[in-house]
């Protein structure tokens, strides 16, 4: 190993997609309980776009380099991991680089599908989305088999993962998307019902189909009233982003009448021990779904690491279905 590596930096500290530049920087050194990974692929996620724009700073102690999930080979092991092991991992940052360090407990073995081990690009598309869906839909949202999950943004990286995980769990899925193409794509991905949010009233369609027990929302304020209309009594609305407004105007009486629960969470700032607990649960519950062919990451496009600017522009355009991945 050399003492330096290629990593992606944001010229000027923040800016548009074309502010991303490849630079030669010092290779990180793993500390106690950490492993060093030779990164072969890194997922691109909306939090990366926010950090690039200066709106989502890394938590204390995390690398300032973008990138929250990777797959590759262990080059310095710790805990259960030894040199040469193939892993994917959830990071606090630093994934857009040739090498990354991570708490050994936040890495998972490269999962096997029905046809063998997933390749690095597909494995790198898993951690951020799978951890997010598991924590928010299955833990905070308490989705049960036989219940109905309404997913906003069903063709996003989170959305495609949530559709597959909910179906693997035995739930029914309603997915929204903006446009007829997105509606058709959500159905092709396994949603039981898909709604064109541009032309259809998603609350009316969901209510006519029996309502939603859990709603996974990354849109925010502008959807809140319709979410409540679509929600069944005792239902749960789970927020993971607020792309169209961070403030809710809450009709308290309706919340009381429906016995609704409104919750949400972020993943990146969680304590290391909590992420380790989630990793163990994901490996126990979700990895068998991958082995059974019930969950396969959907990749829209891959880009070389040095073309991170093009990857960000592609994600910002909003036409993707599934994940965007950098290949190092």
N, C-alpha and C positions, 0 to 999 in steps of 0.2 A: 504494500500500500504506500502511496505517496502521502506526504504530509499536507497536501492541498487537494482541492476538488473544485468542480464546477457547481455553482449554485445560482439560483435566480434571485436577483435583488430588484428593488423598486427604486429607480433613479429619482433622486430628490426626496426619497422617503415616502411619498405618496403621489398618486397620479392615475392617468388613464391606462388602458391595457398596454399601449405601446411604451409605457415607462418601464416595463419589465425588461431586464437585461441579464444576460449570462455573465457571471464574474468568476474569477479564480479566488477562492477564499481558503482559510485554514480548515482542514478536516476536523470535525468534532472528536473529542475523546470521551468515551463512556465513563461515567462515574460509578460509584457503588450501586449495585442492583440494576444497572443499565446494560443494554446490549448495543453494539454498533452494527448497523445494517448497510450492506451495499445495495442501494436503492436501484431497482430495475423498473419500477413504475410507481407513479404517484397520482392519486385522485385529485381532481380539481373541483372545488365546492364553492357555493355562494359565500360562505364566510371568508374565503380567500379574496374574493372580489371586494368585500367590505373592508378587509384589512388593507388591501392595496390602496383603497380610497381614503384610508385614515380613520375609519369608523369602528374598527374591531381590533384593538391592540392585543397582542399576545398576553397571556397571564404571566405573573412574575416567575422568572426562571426559565420560561420557554424561549426557544430560538425566535429571532425576529424574522427569519426566512419563512415564506409562506409554505403551506402544505400540511394537512392534518391527517393524511393516511398514505401508507406506502406498502409495497411488497418487494421482497428481495431476499438476499442470502445473509445469514448471520456471519460476520467476520470476527467479532469479539463477543463471546458468549457470557451468560450469567444465568443463574437459576436453572430452569429446565432446558435452556438453549445452549447449543454448542456450535462451534464453527461449521459452516456448511448447511445448517438447517434452513429450510425455506419457510419464510414467515410473511404474514401481513400484520400491520400494526396501526394502532391509533396513536397519533402524536399530538402534542401541544403546539407544534410548529416544526419547521425544518425539513419538510418533505420534498420541496422542490430543489433537490440536490443529489449528488452522486452517493453521499453517505448521510445517514441520520442516526441519532441516538434516541433511545426510548427506554422507559421503565420496562424491564423484562416481563412484568406481569401484564403489560398492555399489548403484548404480541400474541398472535395465535398462529397455529400451524397453517400452512397453505392448505385450504380445504380441498377435499376430493369430491368431484361430481361423479355421476354414473359412468363417465368415460375416462376417469383418472383425475390427477391433480389439475386444478385450474391453472391457467397461465398467469404470469405476474400481472398483466394488465387487468384481467378480471378480478384477481384477488385484491389488487389495490383499490378497486371500486367498492369494496365491501365495508371496511371498518366504520367510517364516518356515518354512512347511511344506516347500516345494520344496528350499530350502537344507538343511534338517534331514534330509529323506529322502535327498537326493543324497549328502550327506557320510556319513551313517551306513549306509545300505543299500548304496549303490553303491561308495563308497570304503572305509570301514572294514569293512563286511560283504562286500564283493567279490562281490555277486550277479551271477551269469552267466545268460545266456539258457539256458532249459531247466531251471534249478534251481527249487527251491520256496522261496518266502518265506512264513513264518508271521507274521502281523501281529496283535498284540494291540490291542484297541480299534479294530477295523476301520472303525467309523462315525465316529470322531473326525476332526477336521481333518487331523491327521497320517495317520490310517488311510486316509481316502478318497483322499488324495494318494498314499500309498504303494501302494494297490491299482492306481491308474491308471498310475503310473510303472513299477511292476514288470511289469504287463501290456504296456505299450509297449515294454519292454526284452526281452520274449519269455520272461518267467518265469511259473511257475505260482504261484497265490496261495491260501493258506488264511488265513481271517480269523476271529478270535473277536469275540464281542460278548455283552453281558449281556442275555439275554431273546430270545424268539422273534422279536419285531419287529426287533431289531438283526441277528439272523441273516439274516432275509429281506432286510433293507436291504443288508447286505454282499454278498449274492448279486446283488441288483439293480445294485450298483455295479461288478460285474465279477469278484468273487472266484470262484474255481473251486469252492472248498469253504468253507462257513461253519459255525461251531460256536457253539452257545449255551453260554457258559462257566458259566451258572448251573446247567444240568441235565446237561451232557455233560462227559466227561473229555477235554479237548482233546488231551492227549498220546496217548491211545488212538486217537482219531479220526485225528490227524495220522500216527501210525505206520501205521495201517491203510491210509492213503492214500499211503504211500511215504516218510513222514518229511519233515522240513524241513532245508534246507541253510543257511538264514539265518532267524533269529528277531529281529523288531523288537519290543522289549519296553519299555513305559512303565509296567508294573505293579510290577516289582521283586521283592523277596525271596520273597514267598509263591508265586510262579510258578516259581521256579528249578528245583526238582526235576523238575517236569513238563516244563519246557523241555528239560532234559537228556534226558529220556525220548523226547521228540519229535524231538530233533536227530539228524541223520545223522552218520556218521563224517566227520570233517573239517569239520563245520559250525561256524557262527559265531553267537553270541548277542550282539546289539547293544542296549545300554541307552541310552535317551534320557530316562528319568524313573524314579521309584520311588514311585508313588502308593500302593502297599500295603506298603512296607517298604524301607528303604535298605540293609539289611545282608543279605549272602549267606552261607550256610553251605555251603562248597564241598567236595564229595566228590572229593578230588584223584585217586583211582584212576580214577573214572569219567571225569573230564576227560582223563586220560592215555589211557584205553582208546578214547575217542571222538576223540582228537586235536582236542578242541574248543577254539575260541578264544572268549574272553569279552572284549568290548570295549564301548566306549560313548564318548559325548562330549557336550559342551555347545557351543552355537553362539555365544551372546552375547559371552562373554569372549575369543573368538579375536582375534588381532591383525588390524589393518586390512588388511595385505597378504594374509593368508590368506583373509579374506572377499572381497577383490577377486579372488583366484584362483578361489574358489568361484563368484563371480558370473559370471566369464567361462566357466567350465565349464557352469554352468546354462544360460546363453544359447546355448552351442554345442550342448548335448545335449538339453535339455528344451524350449526354445522351439520347435524343429521338431516335437516331439510335440504341442504345443498347436496349431500351424498345421495339422497333419494330423488334428486332432480326436481324438487319442488321450488327451488330458488336458484336462479342463475343470474348473475349481474348483467344488466343491460348496458352495453357500451354504445354510445352514439358516435364517438370519434376519439382517435388517439393522435397525439402530437409529440414530436421529439421534445425533450426537456428544453432545449434552446429556443423552441418556438412557443414558450409559455404565453407570450403576448397574444399569439393567434388563438391559443386555447381559451384565454380569458375573453377575447372578443367573440369567439364562437358561443361561449356560455352566456354572455351578456345579450346576444341576439335573441335568445329565448326560443329558438326553433328546435333545440335538441330533444331527443327522447332517450332518457337514461343518463349515463355518466360520461363525462369527458375525462380523459386520462393522459398524463404525460408519461412518455417512455424514455428512460435514461439509458 
